[in-house]
Every structure is written in structure tokens, then in C-alpha cells.
Amino acid sequence: RRTARIPAGWSIRRLTAALFAQGLALANQGDVNPQALAGAMATGTHGTGPELGSLSTFARGFRLIGADGEAVWCDADTNPDLFEAQRLSLGMFGIATEIVVDVIPAFHLSERIEKKPWGEIRERYDELVTQQRHVEFWLFPHADSVILKTLELTDPCDPPRSTSDVDEAMFRRVLNLGAWVPPLIPTLQRLMMKTDMDGGRRGPAHAIFPSDRTIPFEEMEYEMPRAVGLETLDEVVGWIRRKRLPVAFPFEFRVVAPDDIWMSPMNAGPVAAISMHQYAKMPWRDLFAEAEAIFRAGGGRPHWAKRHTLKRADVDILYPMAERYRAVRRAADPSGKFLNPHLGELFS
């Protein structure tokens, strides 16, 4: 095992570029990279890959400034309970200043993007997941095709010229028209999916994992038991189609490996991560509330960094280690210095 000691406030972009310069890399990343390493780990940020966990699983130790202003170190041997809680901390245990993370030798990826029938993906997704290192897809709820994205290891090559995996200019025009005339959204999505979507990039992994995301949106993500992931997505999409609801953004579907982190949505087994989005210029609260009921009924747990309506009692049901987590928080921060009203309701 190789590790690197990283300033916790470094962005994923800065971190991965620095690692690559030393011939190293993170084993996986999400699809954006401006966020700080500390924040990404604190919320369980993840990419896609059946054998690859969230960024929180890469942590091997933390240097924190506690509520009393004193520095404290935690890892699996030193202050182990604090370490276990800090792996997905929601920012409640102190200010991280340094993090020791697992790293691997640098590698390169070949990205392939292609349009596929939704029915074919439903039938073949488990097969695709076993064949590819990284698989995800986007599904516009009113269209019958998906945009499939796969990443595979490839020989060393130069960085790609493009920093995006989608044509955001065309998508922005479609979204603005849909926001102006919402009943057009189903037709616009079907027309857009008739255009050529195929493409891809090759380059160092840290340049291929992320893509530019400049269009504002609201997002809710639920981590479903992987066995019911596609079924749950089908149910939510069916509800949207039956009611002809103006959901302008696509769903994103990924898979994540299980972990043993106390407050991780992935700690009960392999998950299918379903992200529901809505264009920021359009109403989203009622849509998300109804969809959340479907996700919850299927045994899902929300991504901590995205929209959800969990209450304290829900946390207790979903996370058997919740009370131990709260006890560590009380010991680390008795006065609640690192709490806000939302976190206080769930964890004070």
C-alpha cells in the first residue's frame, strides 16, 4: 500500500495533478473535481465502479484542529473511534488540515460515449458492469435511449483537448426552451436523443474522470441496494412519464462498492447510485419529495451532500452506528461549535 499526505483544503483538481506529476493517482474519482479533498471525503463523494468505493474509503489518517483549538491525529490505531467517525464526518469533528490517503501508480483511461436503447441497457447492465472498470449512464425520463459512458484502462497518452464529455451548449438551449414552455420537455428530449451522441476522450485518468459542469441544477441522489437499482429507476421514470412531469435533466446511474464506514450510504452492501436532477430555473421541491418516497420505499439512503429530507428518527433506522457516531461527536465538540441547524437536528 502506498499513501500520500495531502493538505486537506486542496481541490481534487490540484491534488490529482500533483499526484500525476509524481507518477501517482487516486484509484477513482467523481465526475467533477473543484471540491476540496476534505469536503469530498466528509460527504462520501464517489465515482462509479463495482470494485471501487467512495473517496472516504481512501482515507488512512487525519490531522484535525478540534473545537478547543488543539491539533489531534487520528487513524486506525490512534484515536480509532474519532478516525472511524471522521472518515465520513459531515464536518462535525474538527477542521481537517492534512489527510493521508491511499494512492496507486498513475494510469490512463479511454472514455467511450454512445447512445443505447434503454431496454437494452436494462437487460445488459450487469454484464456491462462486469466487463468495464467504470460504467455509468444518463437517462432523460421522456426519451427511450440512454447515453452510456464507459472508461477502460489504456496505454499512456497525452491529455485530451476537450474537458467535457457532453455538448453543454446544445443542452443549455434545450433547457432554456423547456423552462420557458415546460410542456415541450418530452418532445425536446426525444428530439435531442435523435442527434449523434457518440464520442470519447483518452488521457491521464485524472483528466478523464471529471468533466466541465457549468449548467446550474438541483440534485437528489439515493444509494439503492444494487439488486433493485434498475427496477427503482424504472419506477421513478414510469411515474414521471405517466404524469408528464417537466423533469428537464437526465437521471445518472452509477454503481459503487460497499464499505464499512459508520455513516456511509454504502455500508450495507453494493449500491446503485441514482441521481435525479432538475434545471435550477425550474421547480424541483415537489418533484423531489415524491421521488424521494419511491427511493425510500426501495431501501435507499440519500447522498449526504445532496438534497434529502431525513429526520433524526430516519437516521437511527438507516444507520445502526448513529448513536455511537453522536457520542464521538459530543466528545469531540461538546458545545456544538461545528454544528449548523440542519446537522444539529440530526446529530446533536
Backbone torsions as a table, in degrees:
resi	resn	phi	psi	omega
1	ARG	NA	132.2	175.7
2	ARG	-110.8	142.7	179.8
3	THR	-132.3	162.0	175.2
4	ALA	-135.9	141.5	176.7
5	ARG	-95.4	120.6	-168.4
6	ILE	-121.4	137.2	168.8
7	PRO	-59.2	126.2	-171.2
8	ALA	-65.4	-24.9	-179.0
9	GLY	-84.5	-4.1	177.4
10	TRP	-63.8	141.5	173.3
11	SER	-71.4	157.9	174.9
12	ILE	-58.8	-37.2	178.8
13	ARG	-59.9	-49.7	-178.7
14	ARG	-66.0	-42.1	-179.2
15	LEU	-61.0	-50.2	-174.0
16	THR	-69.5	-32.2	175.0
17	ALA	-66.5	-41.0	179.0
18	ALA	-66.3	-41.0	177.2
19	LEU	-62.4	-43.9	-178.3
20	PHE	-61.1	-37.0	178.6
21	ALA	-62.9	-21.7	177.5
22	GLN	-101.9	10.7	180.0
23	GLY	76.2	26.9	-175.7
24	LEU	-128.1	170.1	-179.5
25	ALA	-160.7	160.5	163.5
26	LEU	-78.4	147.9	-177.8
27	ALA	-68.0	-25.8	-179.3
28	ASN	-156.9	159.8	176.2
29	GLN	-143.9	165.2	169.8
30	GLY	-81.1	-169.4	-175.0
31	ASP	-97.8	7.2	168.0
32	VAL	-135.4	158.6	-175.7
33	ASN	-136.0	13.9	177.2
34	PRO	-76.4	-19.0	-172.1
35	GLN	-70.9	152.6	177.9
36	ALA	-69.6	147.6	177.5
37	LEU	-55.7	-44.8	-178.1
38	ALA	-60.1	-43.7	-179.6
39	GLY	-68.8	-38.7	179.1
40	ALA	-62.9	-42.8	178.2
41	MET	-70.3	-36.5	-176.6
42	ALA	-64.9	-19.3	-176.6
43	THR	-116.9	3.2	178.4
44	GLY	75.2	32.3	177.9
45	THR	-58.0	141.9	-174.7
46	HIS	-144.6	166.5	170.4
47	GLY	-108.2	-139.3	176.8
48	THR	-134.1	145.9	179.8
49	GLY	153.5	125.2	-174.1
50	PRO	-64.6	-21.5	180.0
51	GLU	-107.7	9.5	-172.3
52	LEU	-121.2	127.1	-178.6
53	GLY	-89.6	-176.0	178.4
54	SER	-70.0	169.1	176.8
55	LEU	-60.6	-27.4	178.9
56	SER	-60.3	-29.6	-178.5
57	THR	-72.4	-13.6	-179.8
58	PHE	-82.1	-13.1	-172.9
59	ALA	-72.7	136.6	176.5
60	ARG	-122.7	-10.8	177.3
61	GLY	-178.7	153.9	-178.2
62	PHE	-134.6	139.0	164.5
63	ARG	-102.6	122.2	-176.3
64	LEU	-119.8	149.6	164.6
65	ILE	-101.3	115.3	-174.3
66	GLY	-79.3	178.6	-179.2
67	ALA	-62.0	-23.9	179.2
68	ASP	-88.1	2.2	179.6
69	GLY	86.1	-1.9	-178.9
70	GLU	-92.2	147.6	176.8
71	ALA	-81.1	142.9	177.5
72	VAL	-140.9	142.9	176.5
73	TRP	-107.0	141.6	174.1
74	CYS	-141.1	140.3	172.0
75	ASP	-154.1	-167.4	-174.8
76	ALA	-64.7	-21.3	-178.6
77	ASP	-106.6	-30.2	-178.3
78	THR	-109.4	120.7	-174.9
79	ASN	51.3	56.9	-172.1
80	PRO	-62.6	-36.6	178.6
81	ASP	-65.6	-40.6	176.5
82	LEU	-62.4	-40.8	178.1
83	PHE	-61.7	-46.5	-178.6
84	GLU	-61.0	-40.6	178.4
85	ALA	-69.9	-38.3	-175.8
86	GLN	-70.0	-22.1	-179.1
87	ARG	-57.7	-35.1	168.8
88	LEU	-136.2	90.2	-162.9
89	SER	-99.2	-20.2	-172.0
90	LEU	55.4	20.6	176.0
91	GLY	77.8	16.8	-169.5
92	MET	-98.3	-4.2	-171.1
93	PHE	-111.5	-3.1	-179.1
94	GLY	145.6	174.5	178.8
95	ILE	-95.1	113.8	179.4
96	ALA	-71.3	132.0	176.2
97	THR	-113.4	-29.6	176.3
98	GLU	-142.0	145.2	178.1
99	ILE	-134.5	132.2	171.8
100	VAL	-93.9	125.5	-174.7
101	VAL	-126.3	151.5	171.2
102	ASP	-69.1	138.8	174.7
103	VAL	-134.3	162.2	179.0
104	ILE	-133.0	167.6	175.6
105	PRO	-58.1	145.1	-179.9
106	ALA	-57.7	148.1	180.0
107	PHE	-144.9	167.0	-178.0
108	HIS	-120.1	153.9	-176.8
109	LEU	-130.0	147.5	170.8
110	SER	-111.1	120.8	-179.4
111	GLU	-97.2	136.1	175.2
112	ARG	-129.1	128.6	178.7
113	ILE	-122.3	127.4	-178.6
114	GLU	-149.1	153.9	179.1
115	LYS	-90.1	133.0	-178.7
116	LYS	-135.8	150.2	174.7
117	PRO	-63.6	138.8	179.9
118	TRP	-58.3	-40.4	179.5
119	GLY	-61.5	-39.4	178.8
120	GLU	-65.0	-41.4	179.9
121	ILE	-66.1	-39.8	177.0
122	ARG	-57.8	-41.1	-176.9
123	GLU	-76.0	-33.3	-169.0
124	ARG	-109.3	3.0	-169.9
125	TYR	-62.0	-44.3	179.8
126	ASP	-60.1	-37.9	176.8
127	GLU	-64.5	-44.4	179.7
128	LEU	-61.3	-40.0	-178.2
129	VAL	-62.8	-36.0	-180.0
130	THR	-76.9	-20.1	-176.2
131	GLN	-91.7	-21.5	-172.0
132	GLN	-120.7	149.8	176.2
133	ARG	-68.2	-40.5	-179.4
134	HIS	-136.0	129.8	177.2
135	VAL	-137.9	135.7	170.1
136	GLU	-152.1	164.9	174.0
137	PHE	-148.2	159.7	175.1
138	TRP	-116.7	137.1	-179.4
139	LEU	-127.6	116.1	169.8
140	PHE	-75.1	127.7	-169.5
141	PRO	-64.5	-19.8	-179.0
142	HIS	-104.2	10.3	179.0
143	ALA	-115.8	163.1	-176.5
144	ASP	-107.1	9.3	177.3
145	SER	-122.6	157.4	175.8
146	VAL	-118.7	159.7	171.4
147	ILE	-101.0	110.0	-176.7
148	LEU	-95.1	131.3	178.2
149	LYS	-123.5	125.8	176.1
150	THR	-125.5	148.5	176.3
151	LEU	-127.3	129.7	178.9
152	GLU	-130.5	151.6	176.1
153	LEU	-61.7	143.5	179.6
154	THR	-145.4	172.9	179.4
155	ASP	-68.8	155.9	178.1
156	PRO	-54.6	139.8	-178.5
157	CYS	-156.0	169.8	-178.6
158	ASP	-72.2	158.9	176.3
159	PRO	-61.0	152.2	179.9
160	PRO	-72.6	154.6	175.6
161	ARG	-73.5	-34.3	-177.8
162	SER	-91.1	143.5	176.3
163	THR	-109.5	17.4	-179.3
164	SER	-138.1	147.9	178.5
165	ASP	-99.3	0.8	-179.9
166	VAL	-138.4	162.2	175.5
167	ASP	-88.3	92.1	-176.0
168	GLU	-70.5	-27.0	-179.1
169	ALA	-63.3	-48.1	178.4
170	MET	-64.2	-42.8	-177.8
171	PHE	-62.9	-39.9	179.8
172	ARG	-62.9	-40.1	178.6
173	ARG	-63.2	-43.0	178.9
174	VAL	-62.7	-43.1	-179.4
175	LEU	-64.1	-43.5	-179.1
176	ASN	-64.9	-39.1	176.7
177	LEU	-66.1	-41.4	178.4
178	GLY	-64.8	-37.9	177.7
179	ALA	-66.4	-32.9	179.5
180	TRP	-73.8	-41.5	-179.6
181	VAL	-131.0	81.8	-174.7
182	PRO	-54.6	-35.4	179.1
183	PRO	-61.1	-15.5	178.7
184	LEU	-79.2	-12.6	-171.5
185	ILE	-56.4	-47.8	179.3
186	PRO	-56.9	-43.9	179.9
187	THR	-66.3	-42.6	179.9
188	LEU	-61.6	-40.4	179.9
189	GLN	-66.6	-41.3	179.2
190	ARG	-65.6	-39.3	178.5
191	LEU	-66.8	-42.3	-179.2
192	MET	-61.9	-37.6	-178.6
193	MET	-75.7	-3.3	172.5
194	LYS	-86.9	-11.0	179.3
195	THR	-80.1	167.2	-179.8
196	ASP	-73.7	117.9	-178.9
197	MET	-107.4	-8.1	-172.4
198	ASP	-69.1	145.9	179.1
199	GLY	177.9	-164.8	179.2
200	GLY	161.8	168.3	179.9
201	ARG	-140.9	162.1	173.4
202	ARG	-135.6	145.8	177.8
203	GLY	164.8	-174.9	175.0
204	PRO	-55.4	143.3	-173.3
205	ALA	-54.7	-41.1	-175.9
206	HIS	-67.3	-17.2	177.0
207	ALA	-93.4	-13.4	-177.3
208	ILE	-101.0	-35.9	179.0
209	PHE	-55.1	-51.3	-175.4
210	PRO	-86.8	159.2	174.1
211	SER	-139.4	154.0	176.4
212	ASP	-63.0	135.2	175.2
213	ARG	-132.7	96.8	-174.0
214	THR	-109.5	-6.5	-179.7
215	ILE	-90.4	125.6	-177.2
216	PRO	-72.8	140.2	179.2
217	PHE	-152.7	161.9	169.4
218	GLU	-101.0	150.3	-174.6
219	GLU	-144.0	140.1	168.3
220	MET	-127.5	133.7	178.2
221	GLU	-128.7	133.2	174.6
222	TYR	-119.2	135.3	175.6
223	GLU	-93.1	108.3	-177.2
224	MET	-96.0	151.0	167.6
225	PRO	-52.2	129.6	-171.0
226	ARG	-56.7	-32.0	-177.4
227	ALA	-63.0	-24.0	-178.2
228	VAL	-113.4	10.9	-175.4
229	GLY	-61.7	-53.9	-178.6
230	LEU	-65.5	-38.8	177.6
231	GLU	-60.6	-42.3	179.9
232	THR	-67.4	-43.2	177.2
233	LEU	-60.0	-42.9	177.6
234	ASP	-58.4	-41.0	-179.1
235	GLU	-66.2	-44.1	-179.5
236	VAL	-66.4	-43.4	179.2
237	VAL	-64.3	-40.2	177.3
238	GLY	-60.5	-41.0	177.1
239	TRP	-62.2	-43.1	179.2
240	ILE	-63.4	-42.9	-178.5
241	ARG	-68.6	-41.6	-179.5
242	ARG	-60.6	-38.9	-177.8
243	LYS	-94.5	0.3	-178.2
244	ARG	49.2	49.9	-177.0
245	LEU	-77.1	141.5	-176.3
246	PRO	-81.0	68.4	175.5
247	VAL	-92.1	110.5	-169.0
248	ALA	-87.4	-27.1	-175.7
249	PHE	-95.3	158.0	175.1
250	PRO	-79.5	159.1	166.2
251	PHE	-79.8	149.5	173.2
252	GLU	-116.4	136.3	-175.7
253	PHE	-127.3	122.4	-179.1
254	ARG	-136.1	168.1	175.1
255	VAL	-124.0	146.6	-177.2
256	VAL	-138.1	141.8	179.0
257	ALA	-72.0	154.4	178.0
258	PRO	-72.6	162.4	175.8
259	ASP	-143.9	-175.8	-178.6
260	ASP	-122.2	24.6	-176.8
261	ILE	-80.2	134.5	-169.0
262	TRP	-51.3	-48.7	-174.5
263	MET	-109.3	25.0	179.8
264	SER	-85.5	134.0	174.4
265	PRO	-64.3	-11.2	-178.7
266	MET	-99.2	10.6	-171.9
267	ASN	-87.2	5.0	178.1
268	ALA	-108.4	3.6	-179.8
269	GLY	138.2	178.1	180.0
270	PRO	-58.5	143.4	-177.1
271	VAL	-125.5	156.2	165.2
272	ALA	-107.9	119.8	-178.2
273	ALA	-93.2	118.1	-179.8
274	ILE	-111.5	115.6	178.7
275	SER	-103.6	124.8	175.4
276	MET	-106.9	130.9	-177.3
277	HIS	-124.1	157.3	169.8
278	GLN	-141.8	140.3	177.1
279	TYR	-55.6	134.5	-173.4
280	ALA	-63.2	-20.2	179.3
281	LYS	-84.0	0.5	-175.3
282	MET	-120.1	156.6	178.6
283	PRO	-61.9	142.6	-177.4
284	TRP	-137.9	-23.8	-171.4
285	ARG	-61.1	-49.1	-178.7
286	ASP	-65.8	-39.6	177.4
287	LEU	-59.2	-49.2	-177.8
288	PHE	-64.8	-37.3	-178.9
289	ALA	-62.3	-43.7	-179.8
290	GLU	-70.8	-40.7	178.7
291	ALA	-65.9	-36.8	-179.1
292	GLU	-60.7	-35.7	178.1
293	ALA	-61.9	-37.2	177.7
294	ILE	-67.9	-44.9	179.3
295	PHE	-61.8	-43.3	-179.3
296	ARG	-65.3	-40.0	-179.6
297	ALA	-63.0	-28.1	179.1
298	GLY	-86.2	5.6	178.9
299	GLY	89.1	19.4	-177.4
300	GLY	-80.2	158.8	174.0
301	ARG	-126.6	138.4	-176.6
302	PRO	-78.5	151.4	168.3
303	HIS	-66.5	130.8	-174.0
304	TRP	-65.9	-25.5	-175.2
305	ALA	-91.6	4.3	-175.4
306	LYS	-125.4	176.5	-172.9
307	ARG	-62.8	133.9	172.7
308	HIS	-162.1	169.1	-178.3
309	THR	-126.0	29.2	179.9
310	LEU	-59.1	141.0	171.6
311	LYS	-108.3	172.0	-177.7
312	ARG	-56.5	-43.3	-179.4
313	ALA	-63.5	-35.0	177.5
314	ASP	-64.9	-42.7	178.9
315	VAL	-59.3	-42.2	-179.5
316	ASP	-63.0	-37.2	179.9
317	ILE	-72.0	-42.7	-173.6
318	LEU	-79.5	-24.6	-172.9
319	TYR	-129.2	99.8	-178.6
320	PRO	-59.2	-23.9	-179.0
321	MET	-91.9	10.6	-173.3
322	ALA	-59.5	-44.1	-175.8
323	GLU	-70.7	-35.5	175.1
324	ARG	-65.4	-39.2	176.1
325	TYR	-58.9	-44.9	178.8
326	ARG	-63.7	-38.2	179.8
327	ALA	-63.5	-40.9	177.0
328	VAL	-65.1	-38.8	178.3
329	ARG	-62.8	-44.2	179.8
330	ARG	-62.1	-38.9	179.0
331	ALA	-68.4	-37.3	-177.6
332	ALA	-77.7	-30.3	-173.5
333	ASP	-145.5	72.4	-173.6
334	PRO	-59.2	-31.2	-176.6
335	SER	-90.9	-1.3	178.9
336	GLY	72.9	30.6	-178.4
337	LYS	-59.6	-34.4	-175.5
338	PHE	-96.7	9.4	177.7
339	LEU	-90.7	150.6	164.4
340	ASN	-117.6	176.0	-176.9
341	PRO	-57.1	-40.5	-179.7
342	HIS	-63.9	-50.4	-179.2
343	LEU	-68.2	-33.8	177.7
344	GLY	-61.4	-39.4	178.5
345	GLU	-62.2	-35.3	-175.9
346	LEU	-89.0	-32.1	-166.3
347	PHE	-131.3	-0.6	-178.3
348	SER	-71.4	NA	NA
